[in-house]
Amino acid sequence: MGKVIVITGATRGLGRALVEAFATTGHTVVGCGRSEGHVRALRTDFPAPHHFTALDVTDANAVSEWANAVIDLHGPPDIVVNNAALMNTPAPLWDVPTDEFSAMIDVNIKGVFHVIRAFVPAMAARKQGVIVNLSSGWGRSTAPEVAPYCATKYAIEGLTAALAQELPAGMVAAALNPGIIDTDMLRQAWADGASRYPKPDEWAKRAAPFILNIGPRDNGRPLSVS
């Protein structure tokens, strides 16, 4: 039976690849992204029952309204994938502009919080559902010139582990390290080496079944797509 799967940051990179991987295997995908143009393209490529909305996850009220509309239409989702994130322009921490650092906190941490706060009450009421928060290898280790990104992904690891302790039995929260994939985000941080790694579509062929397989035994565990 197909699942209802919510994906943030669905218009590009890993999110866009997951949309296709889930939609073409019988699941209903509900996604959001900031670009109205990219959202229109998703609507064309994946018509109803799939549903896509132009949305900024840093806007708590907009996220709440979106979640309410999704739940009214589809019921509580089976899986929520918090994928939307920003990468900083590589630089020593003291050279990172304040507004760039703030934007990463707003999207990478607050955005995840807003989505969880909007969707999880309905999921918890029926004691079912999986929350997958995309982490990173840089949420479990560090590298120079990406300190802001590391900080946000370490935060996701801690937030997810604590959330897992709060959920009712039967639900799951897991931080997922997707591995190294050749995305625009990786090219921003590591332009010379990104091309050596799999493209998002290739990655999604492994990642989508992996996510569908996440169950109560994984609650609170740091997971990685192998």
KOLPATI-582847 format. One record per residue: z, x, y of N, C-alpha, C in turn; residue in one letter. Coordinates in steps of 0.1 Angstrom, whole numbers, plus 5000, padded with zeros to 4 digits. Example, Ala and Ser with C-alpha at 12.3 -4.5 7.8 and 13.67 -1.06 7.14 Angstrom:
BEGIN
507851324943507851234955507851324967a
507151284978507151374989507951295000s
This chain:
BEGIN
500050084988500050005000500050095012m
499250055022499150135034500350135043g
500650235050501850245059501350235073k
502350195082502150195096502650335101v
501850415107502250545111502050565126i
503050595134502950625148502850775150v
501950815159501650955162501550975177i
502451055182502251095196501351215198t
500751225210499851335211498651325202g
498151205200497151165190495751205194a
495551245206494151255211493551395209t
494351495205493851635204494551705193r
493951815189494651905180495151845167g
496451875164496951835151497151685151l
497451625162497651475163496351405159g
495251455165493951385163493451405148r
493751525143493451545129494251455120a
495451435123496351345114495851205115l
495451165127494851025129493751005118v
492851095118491751075109492151085094e
493051175091493451195077494251065072a
495051005081495750885077494850765077f
494050745087493250625089492150615078a
491650725074490650725063491150715049t
492450705048493050695035493850565034t
493550465042494150335041495350305048g
495750395058496950365066496650315080h
497550245086497350195099497950295109t
497150345118497650445127497750385141v
498950415147499250375161499550505169v
498650535179498850665185498850645200g
499250755207499250765221498850905226c
498350905238497951035244497851005259g
497851115267497851105281496451075287r
495351115280494051095285493450965282s
493150885292492550755289491150765283e
490350875287489050895280489150925266g
490151015262490251045248490850925240h
491650845246492150725240491050625237v
490150615247488950525245488150575233r
487950705232487250755221487850725207a
489150735207489850705194489750555191l
489750465201489550325198488150295193r
487150375197485850355192485750405178t
486350525175486250585162487150515152d
488250455156489150395147489650255153f
488750155151489050025156490249955149p
490549835153491649765147491549755132a
492649765125494049745129494649865136p
493949975137494550095144494650055159h
495550125166495850095180496250215187h
495550235199495750355207496050325221f
496950395227497450365241497450495249t
497050485262497150595271498650585276a
499350695274500750695276501250835278l
502250855287502950975290504350965284d
504651045273505951035266507151065275v
506851125287507951155296508451035304t
507750925303508050805310508850715300d
510150715301510950635292510650485292a
510450435303510150285304508850255297n
507850335300506450315294506550325278a
507350425274507450445259508150325253v
509150275260509950155255509050035254s
508250015264507249895264506249915253e
505750035252504750065241505350035227w
506550085225507250065212507449915209a
507849845219508149695217506849625214n
505749665220504449605217503949645203a
504149765199503849805185504649735175v
505949715177506749655168506449505167i
506149445178505649305178504449285170d
503549385171502249365164502249405149l
502949515146502949575133504249575125h
505349535132506649555127507149705129g
508349735125508849865126507949965118p
507650075124506750175117507450235104p
506550275095507050345083507350485086d
506550545094506650685098506350705113i
507150785119506950825133506750975133v
505651025138505351165140505351205154v
506451275158506551325172505751455173n
504551445178503651565178503351615192n
503451525202503151565216503951685221a
503251785226504051905230503151985240a
503752075248503152165256503452305252l
502552405255502852545254502852615267m
503752705270503752775282502652885283n
502152915295501253025296502053155293t
501653235284502453355280502853435292p
504153465293504753545304506153575301a
506753685306508153705305508953585311p
510053555305510753435309510953435324l
511253545331511553545345510353525354w
509153525347507953505355507353355352d
508053285344507553145341507953055353v
506952985359507152895370508152785366p
509052745376510052645373509352515369t
508252475375507652345372507052345358d
506552465353506052475340507152465330e
508252535332509452525323509952375322f
510052315334510552175334509652085327s
508352095328507352015322507452025306a
507752145302507952165287509152095282m
510252105290511452035286511251885285i
510451835295510251695297509351635285d
508351715281507451665270508051695257v
508451825255508751875241510151825236n
511051795245512351755241512651605246i
512551585259512751445263511751345258k
510551385256509551295251509851255237g
510351345229510751315215511951215215v
512951245224514051155226513651015229f
512751005239512250875243511650795232h
510850865224510150795213511150755202v
512150845199513150805189513950685194i
514350695207515250585212514450455212r
513150455213512350335214512150275200a
511850355190511450305177512550295167f
513550385167514450395156515350275155v
515850205165516750095163516049985153p
514849955155514149865146514049915132a
513750045131513650105118515050115111m
516050145119517450155113517950015109a
517449905116517949775112517549735098a
516349785094515949755080516249875071r
516849975076517250095068516050155060k
514950165067513750235062513050305072q
512450415069511550485078511750635078g
510750705082510750855083510450895097v
511250985103510951045116510651185114i
509451225117508951365116508851425130v
509651525133509551585146508851725144n
507651735150506951865148507751975155l
508052075147508752195152507652315152s
508052425148507152545149507852665142s
507052755138507652885134508452945145g
508052915157508852955169510052865173w
510352775163511652705164512652755154g
512152855146513052925136513053075137r
512153125146512053265149511653275164s
511453395169511053415183509953515185t
509353515196508353615200508453625215a
507953745220508053765235506953675242p
507253635254506353565263506153415259e
506853365250506853225247508253165246v
509153225254510553185253510753035256a
510052975266510252835269509852745257p
508752785250508352705239509352725227y
509752845225510852865215512052785218c
512452785230513652705234513452555230a
512352505233512152355231512052335216t
511552425208511352395194512752425186k
513452515191514852535186515652405189y
515452345200516152225204515752115194a
514452105191513952005182514652015168i
514752145164515452165151516952105151e
517652135162519052095163519151945164g
518251885173518251745175517951665162l
517051715155516651645142517751655132t
518351775131519451785121520551695124a
520951675137521951585141521551445139a
520351405142519851275140519951235126l
519551325117519651295102521051255098a
522051305104523451265100523851135106q
523051085115523350955121522650835115e
521550865108520750755103521350685091l
521050555089521550495077520950545064p
521650535053521150585040519750515038a
518850595033517450555030516450595040g
516950635052516050685062516050835062m
515050895069514851035069514451085083v
515051195087514651265099514451415095a
513251465097512951605093512151675104a
512551795106511751885115510751955107a
509451945111508352005103507652115110l
507652235104506852345109505452325103n
504452305112503152285106502452405101p
503052525104502352655101501452695113g
500652795110499752845121498352785120i
497952715130496652645130495952685143i
494552695141493752725153493552605162d
494452585171494452485181494252535195t
494052445204493952495218495352555222d
496352495217497752545221497952685216m
497552715204497652845198496752945206l
495552905210494652995217495253025231r
496052925236496652955249497653065248q
498353075237499353175235498853305228a
497753285221497353395212495853395210w
495053405221493653385221492953475211a
493353595209492653695201492853665186d
493953605182494153585168494053445162g
493853345171493853215166492753175156a
491653235158490453205150490653245135s
491653325132491853365118492453255110r
492953145117493753045110492952915108y
493452825099492752705096492552615109p
491452535109491252445119492152315117k
492452235127493252115125492852025114p
491552005112491051905102491351955088d
491152095086491452155073492952145070e
493752165081495252165079495652015076w
495051915082495551775080495251735066a
494351785059494051745045495251785037k
496051885040497251915033498451855039r
498451845053499651795060499851645058a
498751565058498951425057499651385044a
499151435032499851395020501251455019p
501451565026502851625026503751525034f
503351475045504151385053504451255046i
503351205039503551085031504551095020l
504751215016505651245004507051275009n
507351285022508751305027509551185023i
510751215017511651105013513051135016g
513951045012515451065015516051195011p
515451255001515951394996515751495007r
514851465017514451565027515251545040d
516051445040516751405053517551525058n
517251575070517951685077517451815073g
516451825063515951955059514852005068r
514852135071513752195078512552215069p
511452145071510352145062509252225068l
508352275060507152345064505952305055s
504852285062503552255054503152385048v
503052385035502652505028501152515026s
